[in-house]
Amino acid sequence: MSVSAATPHSPTRLANFPITFFAISMGMMGLTLALRAGETTFALDHTVSSIVLVVSALLFGTTAVLYAAKALRHPAEVSADWHHPVKIAFFPAVSISLLLLATALLEIVPALAEVFWMIGTAAQGLLALAVISAWIGHRPFQTGMMTPAWFIPAVGNVIVPLAGAKLGYLEVSWLFFSGGLIFWVVLLTLVMNRLMFHDPMPGKMVPTLMILVAPPAVAFTSWLRLEGEVGPFGHFLLSAGYIFALLVLTQASKLRGLPFALSWWALSFPVAALAIASFGYAHAAGSVAHRGIGTGLLALLVLVVIGLIWRTSKAVRAGQICVPE
C-alpha cells in the first residue's frame, strides 16, 4: 500500500502523525473562548461556544490519543520530533490546549476545570523548562532554524493565569506570567533578528508570523485576570498586540500561492487571542470602539477557521497529511 493510500491508523501514517497537529487544538480552543467572549459582550446565550467546545475537546482528545500511540509504537519518530529545531516548540501546544480547555470549562464545570488546569500547568512548566533547556544546550541550532513558532512555550506560560487567577492560584499564576513575559522579550529580540538579517523563512512557515500577535494579546487578558483593571501596563500589552497585527498584515501578500500545511493553523489562535483581548478591554473600559474591533476580529476568526477546516479536510482526503516531510 502506498503512503498516500494508507489509512489514518496504518503504521506508516501513525509514525508520521505530526506534533504540529496540536496547533489545530489550540486554534479551536481559541475559537471557543473568542465566541464565549463575544456572546458575553452581546448578552447572548453560550449555545454556539458550547458546541464548539465539545468539538474542540473531542479533537484534542483524539489528537492526544493518536500521538500517545505514536510514542508507544514509534518512539524513534517522537525523538526525531523532539530534536527537530521547529517541531520541538510545538510540544507545549499539548499543555496549552489543556490550559485553554480548563479556561473554557471554568464557568461550566469548575471542579473539572481545576483538575485540567493543575495537570496543564504542571505539564506546561515541565515542557517549557525542557524546551528552553534544549535551546541553550549543545544542539547545533542555527539562526535560520528559528521561526515565530518558538514563541509557543512562552505563550503557554502567560495562559496559566486565565483560569489560575479565578481558581485562586495567584502566586503560581504570577510565576508563570512573569516567566512568559521574560522569555517573550528574549525571543522577540532573537526572532526579529532572524527575520530582518537572515534568509526568508521557508514558505510553509510564513503563516507562523501571526504568532507574533499572541504573546502580548494573551498577556493582556491574563493581566486583567490578575489585576482586575487595565492600567498603563495593560494598555502597553494590548497596543503591542495591535501593532504586531498591523505588522503581520503588511506581510499578508506572502501567503498568496503558498501550498497548504498544518502550519497555516498558526493564523487562528493569535486572531482569537486578540479578539478576546479586545472584548476584555471593551468590558473593562466601556469602549465601544474596542467592542467593534473585537467583533470584527471574531468574524475574521470564524472565516479563517472555516477556511482552515476546509483546507485540512481536503489535504486529509488527498493523503497529504501524516506523510514524511
N, C-alpha and C positions, 0 to 999 in steps of 0.2 A: 504494500500500500504506500502511495506517495505521501509526502508531508502534507501537501495541500488537501489530500483526500482523507487524511487521518481524522478520527473523531476527536472531540474535545477531551475525552478521557483516555485516549490511547497513550502508551508510554512516550511516544515522540512528542505529542502535544503537551503532556504533563511536564516533561523535562524542560520544555521551553516556555512554561507558564511564567509570564513576567511579573516581577515585583512591582513594576510600574502600573499594574492593574489596580493597585490600591489608590492611585490618583483618581480613578473613577469614583471610588467610595467617598473620597474627600470632596469631590465635586458635588455628588448627590447629597451628602450631608450638609454641605454649604447651601445648596438649593433649599433643603428642608428648613434650615434656620432663617434663610432670607425670606422665604414665604411666610414663616411664622412671624417675623418682624413686620412684614407688610400687612398681614392680617391684623396684628395687634394695633398697628398705626391707624388703620381704617375701621377698627372695631368690627371686624369680620370674625366668623367662627373659624376654627382651625381644621376644617374638613380636608381641604386640599393639602395642607402641610402634613397632616397626619397620614394621608395616603402615601405621599412621597416619602415620609419617614419609614413606613413599613417596607416600601420598595427598597429604600436605601439600606435598611438594616439587613434585609434578605440578601442584597447584593454584597454587602460587606461580609456577612456570614459565609456565603458561598465562596467568595474570593479567599477568605481566611482558610477555609477547609481545603480548597484546591492547592494553595501554597503550602499548607502544612503537609499535605500528601506528597507534594514535590520534595519537601525537606526530608521526608521519611524514605522515599523511593529513589530520589536523585540528589543526595546531599552534596555531591561534587558540583552540581549546577547551582545550588544555593550558595555554595562557597564562591563560585565564579561571580555571581551577582554581588556578593559582599565585597569582592576585590575589584569590582568594576568602578572606575572613577565617577561615573554618573549614577549608576543604579544604586550604589551604597546609600545615597542621600534619600532614596525612596523607602528604605526600611522603616524610618519613623512615621511614614504615612499610615502604618498599621496602628500605632498608638494614637496618632492624631485622629483617625477615624473613630476609635473608641471614645476619645475625649469629646468629639463632636456628637457622637451618639448619646453620651451621658448628658450633654448640654440640651439636646433635643428632648430627652426623656425627663428632664428635671421637673417640669411642671405637670407631668402626666403620671409618672411612677417614680417619685423621689428616692425611695429606698433602692430600687434597681439602678437608678441613675448614679447613686453614690457608689455602688459596687463597681459599675463600669468606670466611674471616674477614678477610683482608687487603683484599679488594675491598669487603666490607661496612663495615669500619672506615673506609676512605678515603671511601666514599660517605656514611657517617654524618657524618663530620667536615665534609665539604663541604655537605651538606644542612642540618645543624644550623646552621652558620655563615650559610648563605644565608637560612634561615627567620628566624633571630634578627635578622639584618641587615635583613630586610624589616619585621620588627616595630618596630625602632627607627628606621626611615626616616621618610619623609614621607607614608606612606599614611594615608588617613582612617579608621583603625581606631577604633572606639568601644568603651567598656567592655562594652556589651551584646552585642558580637560575640564576646566571649571565652567559651570553654567549656573544660571539663576536657580536651578533645582537644588543647589547646595543650601539655599535658604530654608528648605523644608524642615530640617532639625530645629532651627531657630524658631520658625513659625509654631512648631509644636509646643515649645516652651511657653509662649505667650498665650496659647489656647487654654492652658491649665486653669487660669482664674475665671474663665467663662462660667464654669459650673462650680469650681472650687470656692470662689468668694461667697456664692449663695449658700453653699453647703457648710460654710463656717470655717473652712481651712485657709484662713487668711495668711498665716506665716508661710505655709507651703506655696500658696499662690504667689506671694511676693517673691519668694525664692526663684520660682520658675520664670516669673515675669522679668525679673532683673537679669537672670541668665540669658533669656531670649533676647532682650534688648542689647546686651553687651555683644553677643555674637552677631546680631543683626548689623550693628555698626562695623564690626570687624569684617564680616563677609561682604557687606555693601562696598567697602573700600576695595576688596580683592576682586569682586565681580565687575565693578566699574572699570578697574584697571584692565581686566581681561577683555571687556567689551570695547574699550577705547584703543588699546595699544597692541592688540594681537589679532590673529586671523579671525574672520567671522565664524560664528558657530555653525555647525552642520545644520542643514535645512530642517531636519525633523526636531531639532532642539530650539528653533526660533520661537515657537509658541511659549516656551518657558520664560521668555522675557516678562510675561504677565505676572510671574511670581514676584517681581519687584514690588508690586502693589500690596501683596498680602501682609508682610510683617507690620507696617505702620497701621493698616486698616484693622487687623485683628487686635493689635496692641491698644488701639483706641477703645475698642469695645471692652477689652479686659480692664483698661484704666477706669472706665465708667463703672464697672462692677466693683472695683477695688475702692475707688474714691467717692463714687456717687454723684460726682459733678464733673463738668468738662475741665475747667481750669486752663491755665496757659499751656501746660504740657499736653493736655488733651487736644487743644487747638493745633499744636505743632504736629501731633501724630496724624490727625485727620487731614490736615493740609498736606502733609508729606504723602499720604495715600493718594490724594487728588493729583499732586504734582507728578508722581510716578505713573499714574494712569494716563495723564496727558503725554508724558514722555513715551510710554509704550505705544500710544495712539499714533505718534509720528512714525513708528516702525511697522504699522499695520500692513502697509503695501508689500512687505517681505513675505507675508503669508500667502499671497496670491500664487497659485500654481504649485504650491508645495504638496507632496503626497501626504495622505493621512497617516498618522501614527498615534499611539496612545498618549504621546507627549502633548497632543492637542488638548487633552483634558486639563492641562495646566491653565487653560483660559477660564475655566469655570470657577474654581474656588476663590481666586482673588476678586473676581467680579462680585461674588456672593459676599465676601468679607467687606468690600467697600459699600455695598448696598446696605448691609446690616449696620455698619458704622454710620452711614448717612441717616438711617431711620433712628438710630440711637441718639445722634446729635439733635435731630428734629424734635424728639421727645424731651430731651434734657433742656434744650434752649428755646423750645417753642418756635422753631424755624420752619416756616412754610417752604422756603426755598430748598432746604435740605430734604424735606419730605418729598418734594418734586424730584430732586436728584436721586433719592433712594428708589422712588417709583420707576424712574427711567432706567436705573441700573437693574432693578428687578425684572423689568420687561426684557431688557437685553439679555440678562442671565437665562431667562426661560427660553428665549430663542436660541442662545448658544448651546444650552443643554440638549434641546430638541435636535439641533443640528449634529451635536456630538454623538448622541444616541443613534441617530440615523447612520452616520458615517461609521460608527463602531460596528453596528449590526451588519452593514454592508461589507465591512472588512472581514468579519467573522464568517459570513456566508461565502466569501471569496477565498477563505483559507489563508488570510494574510495576518492573522493573529496567532500567537503561540508557535512561531516558526523561528528557526535560527537566524540570528542577526549577522 
